[in-house]
Amino acid sequence: MKKIYGIIGHPIGHTLSPAMHNAAFAHLKINAEYRIFDVEPKGLVEFLSTLAAGGISGINVTIPHKIEAWRYIEKNGSLDKEAAKLGAVNTINVEGGRLKGYNTDGAGFYRSLVTDLKLEPEGKTVFVLGAGGAATAIVMYLGVGPGRIFVMDEDVSKAGELADRYKKYFNSDKLRVCEKKTSAAVLNESDLFINATPIGMKDGDPSPVDVKALRPGLYVYDLVYNRSKTALVKEANAKKLHAVTGMGMLLCQGAIAFEIWTGGKAPIQVMKKALLDNLR
């Protein structure tokens, strides 16, 4: 019997995950299919409540559902230790009719940061733009490794919630919430800038920060993955900065999710080729 996996988000047409996972299933001769489920926020609870009964074995969670899915599973299922700490879920496995939530974003980001950007965050000053599910996972996964972490979001309350969660687990004043008016000054102090907003996903999207604020020596990681280069990455590269999109993070977090679902080793190179071919 064919197993069904997939991804929920809204909007979701940009996703490259089906290409990656279906290529892996085919390569390993696993009788499974990965599908897209466009679920509006108002329909999330209903979707999750019928997930097991609908014959779905596992699901990835993306914008804008990561935090709300975490809240649902905290009450109605179980959370992996890492997901419980991170406060956001991006992977759900159906185990014995119950949902178990995981978060592979933090580990996936770290693997890609070290592999693709060649940067170890230990002791570095990190500026994260955005305070949603992906940003939360990254900040909580990095923990007290960086020397300082700055977080900025147009929704100040979201940034405050992330800061409160961080201080609850790490009891540290390393993390600070900053305002838009101070972003240029913060960038000037930073070693790594992470764009954790959706800015860059659409054609014509500008850089989320002023290119003039990208100082020499700054490393740039744009979590946007649905294009080979975003405006931010192009501008950073033009200034001879090390900059990458989120393709590597997508690959790494997807491989970890695949292993959670199947219990086997993910065929990384097969998945990577599928992503690149689909992007082209």
Buried (B, 14 or more C-beta within 10 A) or exposed (E): EEBBBBBBBBEBEBBBBBBBBBBBBBBBEBEBBBBBBEBEEEEBBEBBEEBBEEEBBBBBBBBBBBBBBBBBBBEEBEBBEBBBBBBBBBBBBBEEEEBBBBBBBBBBBBBBBEEBBEBEBEEBBBBBBBBBBBBBBBBBBBBBBBEBBBBBBEEEEBBBBBBEBBEEEBEEEBBEBBEEEEBBEBBEEBBBBBBBBBBBBEEEBEBBBEBEBBBEEBBBBBBBBBBEBBBBBBBBBEBEBBBBBBBBBBBBBBBBBBEBBBEEEBBBEBBBBBBBEBBE
